[in-house]
Amino acid sequence: FSKDALKDEVLKVMPVQKQTTAGQRTRFKAFVAAGDHNGHLGLGVKCAKEVAIAIRGAIVNAKLSIMPVRRGYWGSTIEDPHTVPMKTTGRCGGSLVRLIPAPRGT
């Protein structure tokens, strides 16, 4: 894939706070997904004092963590693969993500 074909999308920007002796320190955490819409995907997270800096850092992290994603078919194999090939479950901390194959357009 080429560097020019990569698109990025900001998934979420959220404020996070740390309690200090002088009060609370607010920072912003940004989550960004980057990919080429052709089977390559990367996710990036960055925390910074300003929103723009957090987003820029998350975009850099997402582009550096790009990896290929195996795709499969739903129904006939006449067209290009468009979905995940099988049910997949991922867990990190308290989060559980389940990917299930689906027909085109859903």
Rosetta silent file (secondary structure, phi, psi, omega in degrees, C-alpha in Angstrom):
SEQUENCE: FSKDALKDEVLKVMPVQKQTTAGQRTRFKAFVAAGDHNGHLGLGVKCAKEVAIAIRGAIVNAKLSIMPVRRGYWGSTIEDPHTVPMKTTGRCGGSLVRLIPAPRGT
SCORE:     score description
SCORE:     0.000 S_00000001
   1 L     0.000  155.982 -179.074    0.000    0.000    0.000 S_00000001
   2 L  -100.881  156.336 -179.148    1.109    3.551   -0.531 S_00000001
   3 H   -65.803  -30.657 -177.935    1.424    6.272    2.079 S_00000001
   4 H   -72.507  -23.110 -176.805   -0.886    8.553    0.075 S_00000001
   5 H   -80.252   -8.120 -176.618   -3.739    6.024    0.162 S_00000001
   6 L   -75.060  133.327  174.447   -4.006    6.118    3.972 S_00000001
   7 E  -116.667  144.966  177.241   -7.063    7.764    5.472 S_00000001
   8 E  -124.510  151.309 -178.751   -7.421    8.520    9.176 S_00000001
   9 E  -138.935  130.100  178.170  -10.497    9.015   11.307 S_00000001
  10 E   -79.193  117.015 -178.941  -10.737   10.370   14.840 S_00000001
  11 E   -81.787  -42.955 -176.163  -12.798    7.867   16.820 S_00000001
  12 E  -161.527  143.125  170.518  -12.943    9.698   20.141 S_00000001
  13 E  -127.201  123.193 -177.614  -11.432   12.593   22.059 S_00000001
  14 E  -135.367  144.180  176.417  -12.013   12.565   25.788 S_00000001
  15 E   -79.982  139.154  174.167  -10.768   14.625   28.723 S_00000001
  16 E  -126.001  146.963 -175.460   -8.904   12.811   31.486 S_00000001
  17 E  -126.320  148.642  175.154   -7.968   14.342   34.830 S_00000001
  18 E  -124.602  132.085  179.466   -5.283   13.782   37.432 S_00000001
  19 E   -81.855  124.759  176.233   -5.674   15.005   40.969 S_00000001
  20 E  -119.401  176.343  179.687   -2.699   17.077   42.156 S_00000001
  21 L   -67.318  -28.432 -179.089   -2.054   19.064   45.318 S_00000001
  22 L   -88.631   -2.864 -178.101   -2.934   22.277   43.456 S_00000001
  23 E   137.410 -139.807 -178.946   -6.185   20.872   42.034 S_00000001
  24 E  -113.467  140.645  175.670   -6.923   18.904   38.900 S_00000001
  25 E  -108.732  118.476 -178.398   -4.798   18.645   35.784 S_00000001
  26 E   -96.747  132.295  173.733   -6.849   18.089   32.626 S_00000001
  27 E  -129.859  168.997 -177.958   -5.383   16.388   29.577 S_00000001
  28 E  -121.812  133.864 -179.895   -7.013   15.074   26.411 S_00000001
  29 E  -110.727  129.165 -178.140   -6.833   11.527   25.105 S_00000001
  30 E  -117.935  138.329  175.745   -7.426   10.889   21.384 S_00000001
  31 E  -115.951  126.344 -176.089   -8.189    7.586   19.644 S_00000001
  32 E  -131.962  139.957  172.292   -7.556    7.433   15.868 S_00000001
  33 E  -111.497  137.195  177.996   -7.962    4.690   13.246 S_00000001
  34 E  -130.726  141.038  179.432   -5.937    4.798   10.016 S_00000001
  35 E  -168.883  176.896 -179.037   -6.228    2.545    6.987 S_00000001
  36 L  -113.407   12.006 -178.948   -6.392    2.283    3.227 S_00000001
  37 L    57.860   25.094 -179.659   -9.896    0.682    2.892 S_00000001
  38 L  -142.473   35.263  174.550   -8.145   -2.318    1.332 S_00000001
  39 L    96.583   13.503  176.111   -7.248   -4.606    4.226 S_00000001
  40 E  -125.838  132.625 -174.647   -4.750   -2.518    6.232 S_00000001
  41 E  -144.307  143.399  175.489   -5.637   -0.976    9.589 S_00000001
  42 E  -141.804  145.018  178.675   -3.836    0.762   12.446 S_00000001
  43 E  -119.745  140.083 -179.341   -5.032    2.171   15.767 S_00000001
  44 E  -136.287  144.907  178.852   -3.366    4.973   17.703 S_00000001
  45 E  -131.500  138.835  177.617   -3.825    6.563   21.129 S_00000001
  46 E  -149.526  141.045  177.091   -2.196    9.745   22.446 S_00000001
  47 E  -118.892  132.486 -178.784   -2.679   11.890   25.538 S_00000001
  48 E  -152.295  170.033 -179.491   -1.627   15.551   25.581 S_00000001
  49 L   -72.216  -25.453 -179.692   -2.424   18.919   27.175 S_00000001
  50 L  -121.107  150.780 -176.401   -4.096   20.178   23.979 S_00000001
  51 H   -64.521  -45.665 -175.912   -6.621   18.461   21.707 S_00000001
  52 H   -62.722  -40.308  179.516   -4.782   19.177   18.440 S_00000001
  53 H   -66.854  -39.493  178.286   -1.487   17.782   19.745 S_00000001
  54 H   -63.703  -41.928 -179.358   -3.247   14.645   21.020 S_00000001
  55 H   -67.044  -44.620  179.737   -4.929   14.072   17.645 S_00000001
  56 H   -61.069  -43.148  179.081   -1.693   14.598   15.675 S_00000001
  57 H   -65.591  -37.484  179.105    0.197   12.191   17.942 S_00000001
  58 H   -67.834  -35.296  177.320   -2.572    9.578   17.700 S_00000001
  59 H   -64.675  -43.403  178.187   -2.494    9.817   13.879 S_00000001
  60 H   -61.653  -45.453  179.425    1.274    9.200   13.899 S_00000001
  61 H   -62.605  -39.731 -179.804    0.844    6.229   16.256 S_00000001
  62 H   -65.698  -42.043 -179.420   -1.959    4.798   14.103 S_00000001
  63 H   -69.151  -29.427  178.341    0.097    5.051   10.905 S_00000001
  64 H   -78.138  -19.095 -177.074    3.080    3.393   12.598 S_00000001
  65 L  -105.107   21.127 -178.074    0.961    0.484   13.854 S_00000001
  66 L   -69.044  135.925  177.240   -0.671   -0.469   10.536 S_00000001
  67 E  -141.377  156.363  179.720   -0.998   -4.199    9.952 S_00000001
  68 E   -72.360  145.024  177.748   -2.824   -6.331    7.373 S_00000001
  69 L  -115.892  122.390  179.877   -6.314   -7.567    8.214 S_00000001
  70 L   -71.925  133.559 -178.851   -7.404  -10.881    6.729 S_00000001
  71 L  -118.556  157.955 -178.411  -10.764  -10.615    5.014 S_00000001
  72 E  -136.579 -166.144 -175.964  -13.297  -13.233    3.954 S_00000001
  73 L  -115.203  157.023  169.157  -16.606  -13.750    2.175 S_00000001
  74 L  -124.519  114.553 -177.197  -20.244  -13.866    3.168 S_00000001
  75 L    88.601 -128.989 -175.402  -22.215  -16.051    0.783 S_00000001
  76 L   -79.372  158.978 -179.178  -20.697  -16.519   -2.672 S_00000001
  77 L  -102.541   24.812 -176.933  -17.023  -16.015   -3.486 S_00000001
  78 L   -72.911  -44.263 -176.733  -17.656  -14.264   -6.817 S_00000001
  79 L   -90.802 -175.270  179.250  -16.813  -10.721   -5.668 S_00000001
  80 L   -69.500  152.722  175.591  -13.902   -9.378   -3.619 S_00000001
  81 L   -64.387  143.405 -172.343  -13.635  -10.364    0.066 S_00000001
  82 L  -139.817   -4.065 -176.691  -15.413   -7.829    2.270 S_00000001
  83 E  -137.653  178.064  176.172  -15.813   -9.132    5.832 S_00000001
  84 L   -72.175  146.689 -173.936  -13.885  -10.956    8.558 S_00000001
  85 L   -73.805  -24.175 -177.748  -13.378  -14.650    7.713 S_00000001
  86 L  -155.141  168.370  175.648  -14.640  -16.079   11.041 S_00000001
  87 L   -65.398  133.030 -177.734  -15.983  -15.095   14.450 S_00000001
  88 E  -135.148  139.097  178.216  -13.182  -13.512   16.469 S_00000001
  89 E  -124.135  134.537  176.822  -13.061  -12.359   20.077 S_00000001
  90 E  -128.257  144.393 -178.136  -10.494  -10.018   21.604 S_00000001
  91 E  -136.220  135.864  175.223  -10.108   -8.975   25.210 S_00000001
  92 E  -146.264  113.653 -177.313   -8.023   -6.280   26.866 S_00000001
  93 L    65.487 -126.051 -179.802   -8.652   -5.336   30.478 S_00000001
  94 L   -93.080    0.867 -177.105  -12.386   -4.985   31.000 S_00000001
  95 E   -95.889  141.464  176.725  -13.208   -4.608   27.297 S_00000001
  96 E  -130.445  124.340  179.955  -14.433   -7.444   25.095 S_00000001
  97 E  -118.921  130.668  179.138  -14.716   -7.028   21.322 S_00000001
  98 E  -123.697  123.122  177.326  -16.378   -9.625   19.102 S_00000001
  99 E  -104.268  129.189 -176.394  -16.179   -9.470   15.307 S_00000001
 100 L  -124.833  134.262  177.632  -18.769  -11.506   13.397 S_00000001
 101 L   -58.654  144.745 -177.108  -18.903  -12.026    9.603 S_00000001
 102 L  -145.853  157.720  177.063  -21.713  -10.084    7.938 S_00000001
 103 L   -67.160  162.573 -178.465  -23.143   -9.495    4.458 S_00000001
 104 L   -60.920  135.787  175.869  -21.942   -6.591    2.349 S_00000001
 105 L    92.663    0.875  179.951  -23.307   -3.181    3.400 S_00000001
 106 L  -105.318    0.000    0.000  -24.065   -3.914    7.056 S_00000001
